[in-house]
Amino acid sequence: GFYRAKLPAVISSITIAISLVILSVAIFAYYNFIGFSQNIKSEFVMQTFFEEDISIQDAKELYTKILFIDGIEEGEFISKETASKIFKEYFDENVEEMVGENPLPMGANYTITEKFRDLESARLIQSKIKQHDGIDDVLFERETIRQINNIIEIVLSISFFIGIFILWISIVLVSNTITLIIYSKQKSIEILQLLGATNSFIKFPFILEGIFQGLLGSILSIVIVYVLNSLQIYFLESIMSKHMIVPSMIIPCNIILGVLLGIIGSYRGLFNRF
C-alpha cells in the first residue's frame, strides 16, 4: 500500500508527526509553566499585621498559634524594630527620625504550602487568621494568584483546541491515504470477495497499513522532539539558568497516540468501502 500510494502515505505520516510534536510541545510548555507558576507562588506570603496595643509576648503567642493553621508552611515574626528596618530598606528613610517614634505595628509573614496555593485556599487561610483576637489585617497577593490561574486556564484551552484540530487533520489524511490504497487495489479486493473472503480478512491489511503510518509518524515525532529538547537545553537553559522539566510521558504518549491515529484513520477510510 505504501508503494502504491507513496506520497499520500508519507504526507499522512508527516502530518501525524507534526500533530504529535505540537502536542508534545504543549505538554512540555504546560508542565514547565506550572512549575514556573509554583515557583512564583512559593514566594507569596500572607502578610499579617497585629493590633497596635498588643504586647510583644501576646504577639509572639499569636504568631505561634497561626503557624498551626492548616495550609501554613512556615512563618517569620516581625517585631517593631524589624519593621523599621524593612521600612528603611524600601524607602531609604528612618521612620523614627521622621515621626519621632516607631509607629509601625508588629506582624508576621507566613508562606503557604504548595497544595493551598490557589485563590480559594488562600482566602480560606486569610479568614482563619482574621478570626484570632489581636489581628488588625491580613494581606496576600490576590491579583497575582488570579492572573496566574487565568493564564494557566488560557494555555490549557488553547493547547486543547489546537491539539484536537491537528489530530482531526491527521485522522482525515490517514483515512484519505487508506481510501487511495483501496482504490489502487480494487480489482484484487473484488477477486478476494468473489473467492469468498470475509470483509475482516480484507480489512486487516489496510488497518496494519494505518498502524504503520501511525508508528512512522510517532517515531519521526520522537526524533523531532529529541532535537528540540537538545536545542532548548543548549539555548534556553543556558540563558535562563533554570533546568526545564521534560515529562517522561511524552515518548509513550507519542507512540500510543500515533498508533491510535493510524487505527482511527484506517477505520474511517474503510467505513464507506465495506
C-alpha positions in Angstrom: 0.0 0.0 0.0 2.9 2.4 0.8 4.4 1.6 -2.6 1.2 2.2 -4.5 0.4 5.5 -2.7 3.8 6.7 -1.6 3.2 10.4 -1.5 -0.1 10.4 0.4 1.3 7.8 2.9 4.3 9.9 3.5 2.2 13.1 3.9 -0.1 11.4 6.4 2.8 10.1 8.4 4.4 13.6 8.4 1.1 15.1 9.5 0.8 12.7 12.4 4.4 13.5 13.4 3.6 17.3 13.3 0.5 16.9 15.3 2.3 14.8 17.9 5.2 17.3 18.1 2.7 20.1 18.7 1.0 18.1 21.4 4.4 17.3 22.9 5.5 20.9 22.9 2.1 21.8 24.5 2.6 19.2 27.3 6.2 20.4 27.8 5.1 24.1 27.9 2.2 23.2 30.3 4.4 21.3 32.8 7.1 24.0 32.8 4.6 26.8 33.1 3.0 25.0 36.1 6.5 24.6 37.6 7.3 28.3 37.0 4.0 29.4 38.5 4.5 27.3 41.5 7.9 28.9 42.0 6.3 32.3 41.8 3.5 31.3 44.2 6.1 29.8 46.6 7.4 33.4 47.1 3.9 34.6 48.1 3.5 35.5 51.8 0.4 36.0 53.9 1.3 39.4 55.4 -0.3 39.6 58.9 -0.4 42.8 60.9 -1.1 42.7 64.7 -3.1 45.4 66.5 -1.1 48.4 67.8 -1.8 47.9 71.5 -0.8 44.2 71.6 2.1 43.3 73.8 5.2 41.6 72.3 4.5 38.5 74.4 0.9 38.2 73.2 2.1 38.9 69.6 4.6 36.0 69.8 1.9 33.7 71.2 -0.5 34.7 68.4 2.2 34.2 65.8 2.8 30.6 67.1 -1.0 29.9 67.1 -1.3 30.9 63.4 1.5 28.6 62.5 -0.7 25.6 63.4 -3.4 26.6 60.8 -3.8 24.0 58.1 -2.0 25.4 54.9 0.6 27.5 56.7 4.1 26.2 55.9 6.4 28.4 57.9 6.5 32.0 59.2 8.6 34.9 60.2 7.8 37.1 63.2 8.3 40.8 62.5 8.9 43.0 65.6 8.6 46.8 65.5 12.4 47.0 65.1 12.4 44.6 62.2 9.5 46.6 60.6 11.6 49.7 61.0 14.5 48.1 59.2 12.2 46.9 56.3 10.8 50.5 56.0 14.3 51.8 55.7 15.2 49.3 53.0 12.2 50.2 50.9 12.0 53.9 51.4 15.6 54.7 52.4 14.2 56.7 55.4 14.4 56.2 59.1 10.8 56.2 60.4 11.8 57.0 64.0 13.6 60.1 62.8 10.7 61.2 60.6 7.9 60.7 63.2 9.9 60.8 66.5 8.8 57.3 67.4 8.2 53.9 65.8 4.5 53.8 64.8 4.9 50.6 62.7 2.9 47.6 64.0 4.3 44.1 64.8 3.3 41.4 62.4 4.3 38.2 60.7 4.8 36.8 57.2 3.5 33.3 56.5 4.3 31.1 53.5 1.6 28.8 52.2 2.1 25.0 51.5 2.0 24.0 47.8 -1.4 22.4 47.7 -3.0 25.5 49.2 -1.5 28.0 46.6 -4.7 28.8 44.9 -7.1 31.7 45.3 -9.9 29.9 47.2 -7.5 28.2 49.7 -5.6 31.5 50.2 -8.9 33.3 51.0 -9.8 30.5 53.5 -6.5 30.8 55.3 -6.9 34.6 55.4 -10.3 34.3 57.0 -9.0 31.8 59.6 -6.1 34.2 60.5 -8.6 37.1 60.9 -10.7 35.1 63.4 -7.9 35.4 66.0 -8.1 38.2 68.5 -5.3 40.8 68.1 -5.2 40.7 64.3 -5.5 44.0 62.5 -5.3 43.0 58.9 -4.2 40.1 56.6 -3.0 40.7 53.1 -1.8 38.5 50.2 -1.1 38.8 46.5 -4.7 38.1 45.4 -4.5 39.6 42.0 -1.2 37.9 41.1 -2.7 34.5 42.0 -5.8 35.2 40.0 -3.8 36.3 37.0 -1.6 33.2 37.1 -4.6 30.9 37.4 -6.2 32.7 34.4 -3.0 32.3 32.3 -2.9 28.5 33.1 -6.6 28.2 32.0 -5.9 30.1 28.8 -2.8 27.9 28.0 -4.8 24.7 28.6 -7.7 25.9 26.5 -5.6 27.0 23.5 -3.4 23.8 23.6 -6.6 21.6 23.8 -8.3 23.2 20.8 -5.1 23.3 18.7 -4.4 19.7 19.6 -7.9 18.5 18.7 -7.8 20.4 15.4 -4.5 18.9 14.3 -5.4 15.4 15.4 -8.5 15.6 13.3 -6.5 16.6 10.3 -4.2 13.7 10.8 -7.1 11.3 11.0 -8.6 12.7 7.8 -5.2 12.4 5.9 -4.7 8.8 7.1 -8.2 7.8 6.1 -7.7 9.5 2.7 -4.5 7.6 2.2 -6.2 4.3 3.0 -9.0 5.2 0.6 -6.5 5.8 -2.2 -4.8 2.4 -1.4 -8.2 0.7 -1.5 -8.9 2.2 -4.9 -5.5 1.1 -6.2 -6.3 -2.5 -5.1 -9.9 -2.5 -6.2 -9.5 -5.4 -8.6 -7.7 -7.5 -6.0 -10.4 -6.8 -3.5 -13.1 -7.8 -5.9 -11.3 -11.1 -6.7 -11.0 -11.9 -3.0 -14.7 -11.2 -2.5 -15.6 -13.5 -5.4 -13.4 -16.2 -3.8 -15.4 -15.8 -0.6 -13.0 -13.8 1.6 -14.7 -12.1 4.5 -14.6 -8.3 5.0 -12.5 -8.7 8.1 -9.9 -10.7 6.1 -9.8 -7.9 3.5 -9.8 -5.0 6.0 -6.9 -6.4 8.2 -4.0 -5.4 5.8 -5.4 -1.9 5.5 -5.6 -1.5 9.3 -2.0 -2.7 9.5 -1.0 0.0 7.0 -2.8 2.6 9.1 -0.9 1.4 12.2 2.4 1.5 10.3 1.7 5.1 9.2 1.0 6.0 12.9 4.2 4.3 14.1 6.2 6.0 11.4 4.7 9.4 12.4 5.3 8.7 16.1 9.0 7.7 15.5 9.5 10.8 13.4 7.9 13.0 16.1 10.1 11.5 18.9 13.2 12.3 16.8 12.0 15.9 16.3 11.1 16.3 20.0 14.6 15.0 20.9 16.2 17.6 18.6 14.0 20.4 20.0 14.8 19.3 23.6 18.6 19.4 22.8 18.2 22.9 21.3 16.3 24.2 24.4 18.9 22.7 26.7 21.6 24.4 24.7 19.9 27.8 24.3 17.1 28.3 26.9 18.7 26.6 30.0 22.0 28.4 29.4 20.2 31.8 29.2 17.6 31.2 32.0 19.9 29.2 34.3 17.0 27.0 35.1 16.5 23.3 34.4 13.4 22.7 32.3 11.1 19.8 33.1 10.8 17.1 30.4 7.8 14.9 31.2 8.6 11.2 31.0 5.1 10.6 29.5 5.9 12.3 26.1 7.6 9.3 24.4 4.9 6.6 25.4 2.2 9.1 24.6 3.6 9.8 21.2 3.8 6.1 20.3 0.3 5.3 21.7 -1.4 8.3 20.1 0.4 7.6 16.8 -0.9 4.1 16.6 -4.4 5.2 17.7 -4.4 7.9 14.9 -3.4 5.3 12.4 -6.1 2.8 13.5 -8.9 5.5 13.6 -7.8 6.9 10.3 -7.8 3.5 8.6 -11.2 2.6 10.1 -12.6 5.8 8.8 -11.2 5.1 5.3 -12.7 1.6 5.4 -16.1 2.7 6.7 -17.5 3.8 3.4 -16.0 0.9 1.4 -17.1 -2.1 3.4 
